Amino acid sequence: MEEKIAVPSTSPDPQPFIVPQKETLWGFVYLRPRTEKKFAQKLTDRGVRSYLPLIRKVRIHNRGKVVSSIPMFVGYVFLEIPNRLYTDILRLSDVITLDLPEEPEIQKGLVEDLNRVRKFELFSDRHKVVVNPGIQPGMTVLIKSGPLKGIKVAVEKRVDEIHVIVNLNILGRHCACTINADELREIT
């Protein structure tokens, strides 16, 4: 039987969204690109508690405003499973890696962080949120994931709260592409 997860109130100190169950561990799955929502649904269908933090994206088209929800952390879904299900989850087709820390202090910190993420997610429903605001035009950054992982690129401009245009120099040619700011890391 699937357990209902209570959504916290919007009061200043809402109840925790995630309350750990006995004999289970919270962890995260790193997935193939653009499979987060489908994978979270697979977990729900299997009776596994999961959390996919989403933020709103608003786009204006010629016929009006389009509002959609996109993952806050590209490529990641958080889940709670008994340790014995580790290999079953790891075998699912979209999974690249699964991290399920067993140390109690790491578990406690992860659950606290996920509850803070949930509060931020609720905040983003009413307020504009910028993903990775430290990424600014003129910076050189490293791509953290996807087919261009590990490549240094120059940030040209921010397109919106989520996306930036980067410039990549390949074989003496410049190629510009739009990429999610969450997939970039500042080089210090």
N, C-alpha and C positions, 0 to 999 in steps of 0.2 A: 504494500500500500504506500502510495507516494505521500510524503509529508509536506504540509503547507508551510511556507516560509512567510512569516509576518513582515509586512513592509512597515518600517518605522514611521512614526509621526514626524511632522515637520517642526516640532518644538525644538528649542535650543539644545536639549539633551535627549535625543530620541533613543528608544530602546535599541540594543544591538540588532542588526539585521542578521548576522551570522552567529548562531550559538552552536558550538561544537557538540556533536553527539558522542556518546561513549564508544570506544573501540573503533573510531574512524580518524582519519587524518585529512587535513586540508592541504592541497597542493595546487599546482597549475600545470596545464598542458600547453605546449607550444605547437601550433598547427600550421598546416599548409596555408598559403595566403587565401584570404576571403572565404574561409570555411567556418568562422567562429559561430555564427548563428545556427547553421545547420548542425554543427557538432554539439552545441549546447542542447538542441532539440533531441539529438540522438541520446544524450545522457539522460535527459528527462524521460524519454520513452523507455529507457532501461531502469528507471527508478533511482538514478544517481543524482544527488543534490549537486547543483552547479550554480555558478554565478558568472554572468557575462555583463560587466559594466558597460553601459551604453551612454552616449551623449547625442544630443539633438544636432542635426545639421539642417540648416534652412537654406534653400536655394530659390532664387526668383527666376521663373521662366515667363515666357510671353503670355501664358494663361493664368499666372498667379504664383503663389508661394507653395513650394513643396517642402514638407518637413519629413525627414527620415531619421532613423536612429542608427548610429554606427558604433562599432566597438571603441571603447576608450583606450584599450591596450591592444593594438593590432597584433593578431596572431595568438592571443592568449585567452584561455577559459580557465576559471578557477573551479575546483571540484572537491568534494568530500567523499572519500571512499575508505573502506577497510583495506588494510595493507595487502590482503590476499587477492584483491581485484587489480592490483598494479599491472600484472602482465596482460590481463584481459583488456584494460584500457589502452595499454601501449600497443596492442595489436590492431586497434581500429585504424582504418585506412588514412585518415587525415592527420594522425598524430606523428609529430617529428620527435618530440621529447616529452617526458613526464617527470616532474619533480615533486616528490612526496616526502618532505622532511619529517623525520621521526622525533627529533629532539623537542622536548616540551617547551623550551623557551622560544624556539623558532616557530612552533605551532601557535603559541600565544601571540607572538609578534605578527604573524601572518593574519590571524583572525582579527586582531586590532586594526591592522592596515586595511583589510577588506571592509571592515565596518566604517572606517574613515572614507574609503573610496565610495561606499554607498551614500554617505552623507554628501559627498561632493557630487555624486551622480544626481541626487535630488536637487541640489543647488543648481546644477546645470540645466534643469528643466525650466527655470525661471530667469536665469542670467546667462549672458554670453560667456563662454569658456574658450580659452585659447590653448590648444595642445602644444606643449613644449615651447612656451613663449620666449625662451632664451635663444632660439634659433632665429637669427636676424640676417637681412641681406648683407652681403660682403664677407660672411664667415665661411671658413672652410670646415666642413663636417664630414663625418664618416657614416656611411650607410650601414645600419645594424642588421637588416634582414632583407629577404627577397633575393632575386636573381643578381642584384648589384651589390650584395653584401660584401663589406670590406673595402669598398672603393671610396676614395676621397673625392668630394665634389664641392663646388662653390655655390653658396646660396645666392640666387638672383633676386627673388622677392617672395613675400608671403602672398598667397592667393586669397586665403580666407583664414578662419580660425584653426583649421586642421591641415591644410595643404601649403606647400612651398614649391617654388620652381627652382630647380638646381641645374647647374651647368657642368657637364662632364666633358673633359677633353680626351678624345679617343683618336689615335692615329693622326694627330694634328688637326682634327676637326672638333668643333664644339657642338655638343648635343644638349638640348635643354629638355627636361621632363618634369612633370608634376609628381610630387611624392608626399606621402603622409609625414608630417613633422615628427610623429612618434617613432618613425623608423630611422631617425637621424640622431647622431651623438656629436656634441661639440668636441673638437680636437683642442686640447689645452697644451 
